[in-house]
Amino acid sequence: MQVETDKEFWMRQLEEWRKLVQNRESKKLQKLNSHDTDSINNDATNQSG
């Protein structure tokens, strides 16, 4: 089994945290945007139809 150095360990940790934060932020944004974009999308579909 390969032993990772401190740097490798922390780089991996940082990468994992980054992914977690991005996922959390994108979910927050989706919730916030869903309220705003519903009315915008409805307007757009009504105009194109």
GUDREN-447708 format. One line per 8 residues: number of its first residue (from 1); for each residue x negated, y, z of N, C-alpha, C. Coordinates in nm, 2 decimals. Layout:
GUDREN-447708
NUM) X/Y/Z/X/Y/Z/X/Y/Z  ...
end
This chain:
GUDREN-447708
1) -0.08/-0.12/0.00/0.00/0.00/0.00/-0.09/0.12/0.00  -0.05/0.22/-0.09/-0.13/0.34/-0.10/-0.10/0.44/0.01  -0.20/0.49/0.07/-0.18/0.59/0.18/-0.19/0.73/0.11  -0.08/0.81/0.13/-0.08/0.94/0.07/-0.15/1.05/0.16  -0.21/1.14/0.10/-0.28/1.25/0.17/-0.18/1.34/0.22  -0.22/1.43/0.32/-0.13/1.53/0.37/-0.07/1.61/0.26  -0.15/1.65/0.16/-0.11/1.74/0.06/0.00/1.67/-0.02  -0.03/1.54/-0.06/0.07/1.47/-0.14/0.20/1.46/-0.06
9) 0.19/1.43/0.07/0.31/1.41/0.15/0.40/1.54/0.15  0.33/1.66/0.17/0.40/1.78/0.18/0.45/1.83/0.04  0.38/1.80/-0.06/0.43/1.83/-0.19/0.55/1.75/-0.23  0.56/1.63/-0.18/0.68/1.54/-0.21/0.79/1.60/-0.12  0.76/1.63/0.00/0.87/1.68/0.09/0.93/1.81/0.03  0.84/1.90/-0.01/0.88/2.03/-0.07/0.97/2.00/-0.19  0.93/1.91/-0.28/1.01/1.88/-0.40/1.15/1.83/-0.36  1.16/1.74/-0.26/1.29/1.69/-0.21/1.37/1.79/-0.15
17) 1.32/1.88/-0.07/1.39/1.99/-0.02/1.45/2.08/-0.12  1.36/2.11/-0.22/1.40/2.20/-0.33/1.53/2.14/-0.40  1.53/2.01/-0.43/1.64/1.95/-0.49/1.76/1.96/-0.40  1.75/1.93/-0.28/1.86/1.94/-0.18/1.92/2.08/-0.18  1.83/2.18/-0.18/1.88/2.32/-0.17/1.95/2.36/-0.30  1.90/2.31/-0.41/1.96/2.35/-0.54/2.10/2.28/-0.55  2.11/2.16/-0.51/2.24/2.09/-0.51/2.34/2.16/-0.43  2.29/2.20/-0.31/2.38/2.27/-0.22/2.43/2.40/-0.27
25) 2.33/2.48/-0.33/2.36/2.61/-0.38/2.45/2.60/-0.50  2.43/2.50/-0.59/2.51/2.49/-0.71/2.66/2.45/-0.67  2.67/2.37/-0.57/2.81/2.33/-0.52/2.88/2.46/-0.46  2.80/2.54/-0.39/2.86/2.66/-0.34/2.91/2.75/-0.45  2.82/2.77/-0.55/2.85/2.85/-0.66/2.97/2.80/-0.74  2.98/2.67/-0.76/3.09/2.61/-0.83/3.22/2.64/-0.76  3.22/2.63/-0.62/3.34/2.66/-0.55/3.38/2.81/-0.57  3.28/2.90/-0.55/3.30/3.04/-0.57/3.35/3.08/-0.71
33) 3.28/3.02/-0.81/3.31/3.05/-0.94/3.45/2.99/-0.99  3.49/2.88/-0.93/3.61/2.81/-0.98/3.73/2.91/-0.96  3.73/2.99/-0.85/3.84/3.08/-0.83/3.84/3.19/-0.94  3.72/3.24/-0.96/3.71/3.35/-1.06/3.73/3.31/-1.20  3.67/3.19/-1.24/3.67/3.15/-1.38/3.81/3.09/-1.42  3.89/3.05/-1.32/4.02/3.00/-1.36/4.10/3.11/-1.43  4.11/3.22/-1.38/4.19/3.33/-1.44/4.12/3.37/-1.57  3.99/3.38/-1.58/3.92/3.41/-1.70/3.94/3.31/-1.81
41) 3.93/3.18/-1.77/3.96/3.08/-1.87/4.10/3.08/-1.92  4.19/3.10/-1.83/4.33/3.11/-1.88/4.35/3.22/-1.98  4.30/3.34/-1.95/4.31/3.45/-2.04/4.25/3.42/-2.18  4.13/3.35/-2.17/4.06/3.32/-2.30/4.15/3.22/-2.38  4.20/3.12/-2.31/4.28/3.02/-2.39/4.41/3.08/-2.44  4.47/3.17/-2.37/4.59/3.23/-2.41/4.57/3.32/-2.54  4.45/3.39/-2.54/4.42/3.48/-2.65/4.39/3.40/-2.77  4.31/3.29/-2.76/4.27/3.21/-2.87/4.39/3.13/-2.93
49) 4.49/3.10/-2.84/4.61/3.02/-2.89/4.70/3.11/-2.96
end
